[in-house]
Amino acid sequence: MKTIVVYYSYTGNTKKIAEQIAKTLKADIVEIETENAYTGNYNSVVDQGKKEVETGFMPKIKPISLDLEKYDIIILGSPVWWYTFAPAMKTFLNENSLKNKTVYPFATNAGWLGHTFKDFENACKDCTVRDGLNLEFEGKNLLTPQHVISKWIENIK
């Protein structure tokens, strides 16, 4: 089974976890990047993110040279923005078909997971969506125990 990790990361926390998952599974990895980077201080980006989530905005993302057809398992990683996945992930899911794939979502957050995993299920209608991994951070400090992450990754193998 060919596996890829596709993730969006704003602060680097999601990237760190995505890289760990890809390394452990010997999976390919690709980062979703917005064409226009978010700028300003943390609070201004939070405010912008809230507006984007509330309006369903999908920022333009940089092209990804990726043939999803050759993958059986897609691991999707995103920070939680206002109780759901980041708008950049919404753009990716809107622009790419994951039909007939098995999807494992993971989400990084500061304790506010919200309806993120339900939203992944709704956005991946033609897929089999497995249980997600909720990763809590306090700033850059991972609060979720490593054994929880390892067990989730092991279930993918």
TITOR-317604 format. One record per atom (N, C-alpha, C): residue in three letters; x, y, z negated. Coordinates in steps of 0.05 Angstrom, whole numbers, padded with zeros to 5 digits, always signed. Layout:
BEGIN
ALAXYZ...
This chain:
BEGIN
MET+00017-00024+00000MET+00000+00000+00000MET+00018+00025+00000LYS+00014+00042+00020LYS+00030+00066+00022LYS+00017+00088+00006THR+00033+00102-00010THR+00023+00122-00029THR+00036+00149-00025ILE+00020+00170-00028ILE+00031+00197-00028ILE+00019+00214-00050VAL+00035+00232-00061VAL+00026+00251-00081VAL+00024+00278-00067VAL+00000+00289-00068VAL-00005+00316-00057VAL-00013+00334-00080TYR+00001+00356-00083TYR-00005+00373-00107TYR-00002+00402-00101TYR-00016+00418-00117TYR-00012+00447-00118TYR-00003+00454-00146SER+00017+00472-00148SER+00027+00480-00174SER+00031+00510-00175TYR+00021+00523-00195TYR+00025+00551-00198TYR+00049+00557-00217THR+00049+00545-00240THR+00070+00551-00260THR+00093+00531-00260GLY+00089+00509-00246GLY+00110+00488-00245GLY+00103+00463-00261ASN+00083+00465-00279ASN+00075+00442-00295ASN+00065+00419-00277THR+00048+00425-00259THR+00036+00405-00241THR+00058+00393-00224LYS+00077+00409-00214LYS+00099+00399-00198LYS+00116+00379-00214LYS+00121+00385-00239LYS+00137+00368-00256LYS+00124+00340-00258ILE+00098+00339-00262ILE+00084+00314-00265ILE+00083+00300-00238ALA+00077+00315-00217ALA+00076+00303-00190ALA+00102+00289-00183GLU+00124+00302-00189GLU+00151+00290-00183GLU+00155+00265-00199GLN+00147+00265-00224GLN+00150+00241-00241GLN+00133+00218-00230ILE+00109+00223-00222ILE+00092+00203-00211ILE+00104+00192-00185ALA+00112+00209-00167ALA+00123+00201-00141ALA+00149+00184-00145LYS+00165+00193-00164LYS+00190+00178-00169LYS+00184+00150-00180THR+00166+00148-00199THR+00160+00123-00211THR+00147+00104-00191LEU+00130+00114-00174LEU+00116+00097-00154LEU+00131+00094-00128LYS+00154+00108-00125LYS+00169+00109-00100LYS+00150+00118-00078ALA+00135+00139-00083ALA+00115+00149-00065ALA+00126+00174-00051ASP+00114+00180-00028ASP+00120+00205-00015ASP+00107+00228-00031ILE+00116+00252-00026ILE+00105+00275-00041ILE+00105+00299-00023VAL+00083+00315-00026VAL+00081+00340-00011VAL+00067+00361-00028GLU+00078+00386-00027GLU+00066+00408-00042GLU+00048+00425-00025ILE+00025+00432-00035ILE+00007+00451-00022ILE+00016+00478-00031GLU+00021+00496-00011GLU+00029+00523-00017GLU+00010+00543-00003THR+00003+00563-00017THR-00014+00584-00005THR+00003+00601+00014GLU-00009+00611+00035GLU+00005+00629+00054GLU+00013+00654+00039ASN-00005+00665+00023ASN+00001+00689+00007ASN+00004+00681-00022ALA+00028+00683-00033ALA+00032+00675-00061ALA+00016+00694-00080TYR+00008+00682-00102TYR-00005+00698-00122TYR+00016+00716-00135THR+00009+00741-00139THR+00028+00760-00150THR+00016+00775-00174GLY+00032+00787-00189GLY+00023+00802-00212GLY+00028+00786-00238ASN+00020+00797-00260ASN+00024+00783-00285ASN+00004+00760-00288TYR+00008+00744-00308TYR-00009+00720-00312TYR-00038+00728-00314ASN-00045+00748-00329ASN-00073+00756-00332ASN-00086+00765-00306SER-00071+00779-00289SER-00083+00788-00264SER-00088+00764-00246VAL-00070+00744-00246VAL-00073+00720-00230VAL-00097+00704-00241VAL-00100+00703-00267VAL-00123+00689-00279VAL-00149+00702-00270ASP-00150+00729-00271ASP-00173+00743-00262ASP-00179+00738-00232GLN-00159+00738-00216GLN-00162+00732-00187GLN-00172+00704-00184GLY-00160+00685-00198GLY-00168+00657-00197GLY-00198+00653-00204LYS-00207+00667-00225LYS-00234+00666-00233LYS-00253+00675-00211LYS-00246+00697-00198LYS-00263+00707-00176LYS-00263+00687-00153GLU-00240+00675-00147GLU-00239+00656-00125GLU-00256+00632-00131VAL-00254+00621-00155VAL-00270+00597-00162VAL-00300+00604-00161GLU-00307+00627-00173GLU-00335+00634-00174GLU-00348+00639-00146THR-00332+00648-00127THR-00342+00654-00100THR-00337+00631-00081GLY-00323+00610-00089GLY-00317+00588-00071GLY-00296+00594-00051PHE-00280+00615-00056PHE-00259+00623-00038PHE-00238+00601-00034MET-00230+00599-00009MET-00209+00580-00002MET-00185+00595+00011PRO-00163+00598-00004PRO-00141+00613+00007PRO-00128+00597+00030LYS-00117+00611+00049LYS-00102+00598+00070LYS-00078+00584+00058ILE-00073+00560+00067ILE-00049+00545+00058ILE-00030+00541+00081LYS-00004+00539+00074LYS+00016+00534+00094LYS+00011+00507+00107PRO+00017+00505+00133PRO+00013+00480+00147PRO+00030+00458+00134ILE+00019+00434+00133ILE+00033+00411+00122ILE+00035+00391+00144SER+00059+00383+00151SER+00062+00362+00172SER+00059+00335+00158LEU+00035+00325+00159LEU+00028+00302+00143LEU+00008+00285+00158ASP+00013+00260+00162ASP-00006+00241+00175ASP-00018+00225+00152LEU-00041+00234+00143LEU-00054+00220+00121LEU-00064+00192+00128GLU-00066+00187+00154GLU-00076+00161+00163GLU-00057+00138+00154LYS-00032+00144+00151LYS-00013+00122+00143LYS-00012+00116+00113TYR-00029+00130+00098TYR-00030+00126+00069TYR-00055+00112+00060ASP-00053+00094+00041ASP-00076+00080+00030ASP-00085+00094+00004ILE-00065+00104-00011ILE-00070+00116-00037ILE-00061+00145-00036ILE-00079+00163-00044ILE-00073+00192-00045ILE-00075+00200-00074ILE-00054+00210-00086ILE-00055+00221-00113ILE-00056+00251-00110LEU-00077+00263-00121LEU-00081+00292-00119LEU-00076+00305-00146GLY-00059+00325-00147GLY-00053+00339-00171GLY-00058+00369-00169SER-00071+00380-00190SER-00077+00408-00190SER-00078+00419-00218PRO-00071+00444-00222PRO-00077+00457-00248PRO-00107+00462-00249VAL-00118+00465-00273VAL-00146+00471-00276VAL-00148+00502-00276TRP-00165+00512-00258TRP-00171+00540-00257TRP-00201+00543-00262TRP-00208+00554-00284TRP-00236+00559-00290TRP-00252+00534-00288TYR-00243+00513-00301TYR-00257+00488-00305TYR-00258+00470-00280THR-00242+00476-00260THR-00242+00459-00236THR-00213+00460-00224PHE-00210+00446-00202PHE-00183+00447-00189PHE-00179+00474-00176ALA-00154+00481-00171ALA-00146+00506-00160ALA-00158+00510-00132PRO-00163+00535-00124PRO-00174+00540-00097PRO-00156+00529-00075ALA-00130+00529-00078ALA-00113+00518-00058ALA-00118+00488-00053MET-00125+00473-00074MET-00133+00445-00071MET-00159+00443-00057LYS-00178+00461-00062LYS-00203+00462-00048LYS-00199+00465-00018THR-00180+00483-00011THR-00174+00487+00018THR-00163+00461+00030PHE-00144+00449+00016PHE-00133+00424+00026PHE-00154+00402+00030LEU-00172+00399+00011LEU-00193+00379+00013LEU-00213+00385+00035ASN-00217+00411+00040ASN-00235+00419+00061ASN-00223+00415+00088GLU-00197+00417+00091GLU-00184+00416+00117GLU-00174+00388+00124ASN-00175+00369+00105ASN-00163+00343+00110ASN-00183+00321+00103SER-00185+00301+00120SER-00203+00279+00115SER-00188+00258+00098LEU-00200+00249+00077LEU-00189+00228+00060LEU-00207+00203+00062LYS-00223+00202+00084LYS-00242+00180+00087LYS-00229+00153+00084ASN-00242+00136+00069ASN-00234+00109+00063ASN-00207+00106+00048LYS-00198+00128+00035LYS-00174+00127+00019LYS-00182+00122-00010THR-00162+00113-00026THR-00166+00111-00054THR-00152+00135-00066VAL-00166+00150-00082VAL-00156+00175-00093VAL-00153+00173-00123TYR-00130+00182-00133TYR-00125+00184-00162TYR-00119+00213-00168PRO-00138+00228-00181PRO-00132+00256-00187PRO-00118+00259-00215PHE-00102+00280-00217PHE-00092+00288-00243PHE-00094+00318-00245ALA-00097+00327-00269ALA-00101+00356-00274ALA-00085+00365-00298THR-00071+00388-00294THR-00056+00400-00316THR-00072+00424-00326ASN-00072+00427-00353ASN-00089+00448-00365ASN-00080+00453-00393ALA-00091+00474-00404ALA-00085+00482-00432ALA-00108+00474-00451GLY-00122+00452-00444GLY-00144+00443-00461GLY-00171+00449-00450TRP-00173+00458-00425TRP-00199+00465-00414TRP-00203+00450-00388LEU-00206+00424-00389LEU-00209+00408-00365LEU-00235+00414-00350GLY-00256+00420-00364GLY-00282+00426-00352GLY-00292+00403-00335HIS-00301+00409-00311HIS-00313+00389-00293HIS-00295+00382-00270THR-00269+00385-00274THR-00249+00381-00253THR-00251+00353-00240PHE-00253+00332-00256PHE-00253+00305-00243PHE-00280+00300-00229LYS-00301+00310-00239LYS-00327+00308-00225LYS-00325+00323-00199ASP-00312+00346-00199ASP-00309+00361-00174ASP-00291+00347-00153PHE-00271+00332-00163PHE-00255+00316-00145PHE-00273+00294-00132GLU-00290+00282-00148GLU-00308+00261-00138GLU-00327+00273-00117ASN-00338+00297-00122ASN-00356+00309-00104ASN-00342+00318-00078ALA-00317+00326-00079ALA-00302+00335-00056ALA-00291+00312-00039CYS-00290+00288-00051CYS-00279+00265-00038CYS-00300+00244-00034LYS-00322+00251-00022LYS-00346+00234-00019LYS-00340+00208-00005ASP-00324+00208+00016ASP-00319+00184+00031ASP-00295+00168+00021CYS-00288+00172-00004CYS-00265+00159-00016CYS-00274+00142-00040THR-00255+00126-00050THR-00258+00114-00076THR-00242+00131-00095VAL-00255+00144-00113VAL-00240+00162-00132VAL-00238+00147-00159ARG-00214+00142-00167ARG-00208+00128-00192ARG-00207+00148-00216ASP-00204+00137-00240ASP-00203+00153-00264ASP-00179+00173-00262GLY-00184+00197-00269GLY-00164+00218-00269GLY-00147+00218-00294LEU-00124+00232-00292LEU-00106+00236-00314LEU-00107+00265-00323ASN-00116+00269-00347ASN-00117+00296-00359ASN-00091+00302-00374LEU-00077+00322-00366LEU-00051+00329-00378LEU-00052+00356-00391GLU-00050+00356-00417GLU-00052+00382-00431GLU-00024+00393-00436PHE-00022+00419-00432PHE+00003+00433-00436PHE-00002+00457-00455GLU+00018+00464-00469GLU+00018+00490-00484GLU+00042+00505-00472GLY+00036+00524-00454GLY+00058+00537-00440GLY+00072+00516-00422LYS+00098+00513-00426LYS+00113+00493-00411LYS+00115+00466-00425ASN+00105+00465-00450ASN+00107+00441-00467ASN+00084+00421-00461LEU+00091+00397-00452LEU+00071+00377-00448LEU+00061+00365-00474LEU+00035+00366-00478LEU+00024+00355-00503LEU+00014+00326-00500THR+00008+00318-00476THR-00001+00291-00471THR+00022+00272-00475PRO+00018+00251-00491PRO+00040+00232-00496PRO+00049+00218-00470GLN+00075+00213-00468GLN+00086+00200-00445GLN+00074+00172-00440HIS+00067+00158-00461HIS+00056+00131-00457HIS+00029+00132-00442VAL+00014+00154-00446VAL-00011+00157-00432VAL-00006+00160-00402ILE+00014+00176-00395ILE+00021+00181-00367ILE+00031+00155-00355SER+00049+00141-00369SER+00060+00116-00359SER+00038+00095-00354LYS+00019+00093-00372LYS-00003+00073-00369LYS-00019+00080-00344TRP-00026+00106-00340TRP-00041+00114-00317TRP-00026+00107-00291ILE+00000+00113-00290ILE+00016+00107-00267ILE+00017+00077-00262GLU+00020+00062-00284GLU+00021+00033-00282GLU-00005+00021-00269ASN-00028+00034-00275ASN-00053+00025-00264ASN-00055+00029-00234ILE-00039+00048-00224ILE-00039+00053-00195ILE-00023+00031-00181LYS-00002+00021-00194LYS+00014+00000-00182LYS-00003-00024-00178
